[in-house]
Amino acid sequence: MTPKELTQKTIRDIAKRRETAEKEVFGYFKEQSIKRKKNWNFRVGGYRW
């Protein structure tokens, strides 16, 4: 494997890992948002979902 091919492979691997990490972060924020809405609605006499 030439240095150029290795560099391209490394860049693709890093991009793939970064995309996976971003999806995990977005999923975490979405989950926290839903939890907050559930608790807020319950506290003010709204729906318990």
N, C-alpha and C positions, 0 to 999 in steps of 0.2 A: 504494500500500500504506500503510495507516494505521500509526501507531506501535504500536498494540496488536497488529495482525497481524504486524508485523515482530518484535516482542518474542516472540510465541508461536512464530514460525518459528525464531528464534534459540535459544530454549529447547529446542525439539525437536532442532535440529542439535547442540547441546551434549550433550544426553542420548544421542543416537545415537553421537557420537564417544566419549563416556565408556564406553558399553557395548562398543564395539569394542576400546578400550584394555584394558578389564578382561578380555575374552576372550583377548587376546594375552598378558596377564600370567599368567592361569591356565594357558594352554597352555605358556608358558615354564617355570613351576614344575613342571608335570606332566612335561615332558620331562627336566628336571634330576633329578627324583625317580627316574624310570625309569633314567637313566644311573647314578645312585648305586647303585641296587639291582643293576644288571648288574655293575658293578665290584666291589661287595661280595661278591656271590655267586661271582664268578670268583676273588677273592682267597682265600676260605675253602674253595675246592674244590667250589663248587656249580655250578650251571648257567651256561652262557655265553649263554643265550637266543638 
